Amino acid sequence: MTATAERIALLSGWVRVALEGERLSWFDATLEGLRAGGGQRELVRAVGLAPRKLGKNDLALSTDDLTGAERARPGFDPGGLTVDQAARIAFLLAAAERDEASFPHSLADLYRTAELAESIAYLRGLPLFPAPRALLTVASEGVRSAVKPVFEAVAHRSPYPREIFDESAWNQMVLKALFIGSELAPIQGLDERANPDLAEVLLDYAHERWAAGRSVSPELWRCVGPFAHGRALKDLERVAATGTTEERDAALQALRASPAAEAGAILARYGQNSSLST
């Protein structure tokens, strides 16, 4: 069984458990038709009708289901997928299975005219689709979006950015997450792909926020700590001295990750004030 066929089986198995009667019959017939030779028109119809035909309930995933997801695609996290999203991704995989060479162009065409829910489904499917580098244009459009659910469909709980984005694209994605108020914790590879340029960009962002009288997300310091020296240490000391409990804890965690000898002195001065020390 090919990787694409295995992923179709995984998703279709979850969808079938959630359906019965006419809904199940429609899904099976539609998926089989696409695998047997349905073209772009049939694919467009299938993804467009999926919510109406199948509903939008969340998938009920067991521990075994999550294990199966990891086995079929390391790093793939299906948490939060709905029935119609899983079906749409399965339909797209059926199209890719039939004609992998034209699939990137097909997906780009679909994404160009997609409404919100369709866009999210396409982007959640990125880790599962073949020829991932050829899908970079679609992924890049997703992370450029200021609509949080669209941005997060690429950035959160997906191995795609960690594996495919170059350093510049990665850094812009992390900065964009902070800019639109999206959490950093669900970004896979956040620590692994931290880098000095990102730390500098985030320090500049923090100073812009402070100059405007705005707060800075405590998560920011996680990406700064391993490269903290000079002005970064001064900023971390400022947060450790004057921040909220959450901000101080984040700053002290970053200081612990810093390779600079001066970080230890700052920790000695402010570490006892942290909730982490209790």
Residue, then its C-alpha position, 0 to 999 in steps of 0.5 A: m500500500t502506498a503512503t497516499a493509499e494508507r492515508i486515505a484509509l486512515l481518514s476514511g476509516w474515521v469518517r465512516v465511524a462517524l456516519e451511517g445511512e445515506r451520509l455513509s453511502w454518499f461518502d463511500a460512493t464519492l470517494e470511490g468515484l474519485r479514486a476510479g477516475g473522477g476529474q477536477r469537476e468531480l473533485v470540486r463538487a465533492v469538496g463543496l458538498a461535503p459539509r452538507k452531505l456529511g455534517k460538521n461534527d468533530l471526529a471522535l478519535s481514540t488513542d489508537d486513532l492518534t497512534g495510527a495517525e502518527r504511524a501513517r504520517p509522523g507528526f500528523d496531529p488530527g486533533g480538532l478535525t471535523v467529519d467534513q474536513a477529514a472527508r475533504i482531505a480524503f477526497l483530495l488524497a484520492a485526486a493526488e493518488r490518481d494523478e500526483a503530477s497535476f495535484p499541486h496545480s489542482l490544489a492551488d486552483l481549489y485554494r484560490t477560490a475556496e471559502l473559509a472552511e474549505s481553505i482550512a481543510y486544504l491547509r490541514g491536509l498539507p502534511l498528508f499530501p504528496a510532493p510537499r515542496a510543490l505545495l509551498t505556494v498554498a502553504s505560504e498563502g495560508v500563513r500570510s492570512a490575518v484570519k487566525p483559523v486559516f493561519e493556524a491551519v498551517a502553523h499549528r499541530s503540523p509538521y509541514p512548516r518545520e520540515i518545508f519552510d526555509e529559515s526566513a519563512w519560518n521566522q516570519m511565521v513565528l512573528k506573524a503568530l505573535f502579531i495576530g495573537s496566536e499561540l506559539a506552543p502548538i507550533q511543531g519544532l518551535d525549539e528545534r528551529a529557533n535561530p539567532d535571526l529569529a531571536e533578533v526579530l523578536l527582540d525588535y518586536a518586543h521593543e516596538r510593543w513596549a514603545a507603544g505601551r503594549s504587553v509582550s506575549p511571554e511565549l516570545w522569550r522561549c525563542v530568545g533564551p538559547f541566543a540571549h546575550g547583550r540587549a536580550l539579557k537586559d530585556l529578560e532582566r527587565v521582564a524578570a524584575t517588573g513583569t507579571t508572574e507568567e512573564r517573570d516565569a517565562a523570562l527566567q526559563a529563557l535565562r536558564a536556556s541562555p549560554a551567557a555567563e551573565a544569565g546566571a547572575i540575573l537568575a540569582r537576583y530574581g529566581q527566588n521571585s518565580s513561581l518556578s522556584t516553589 
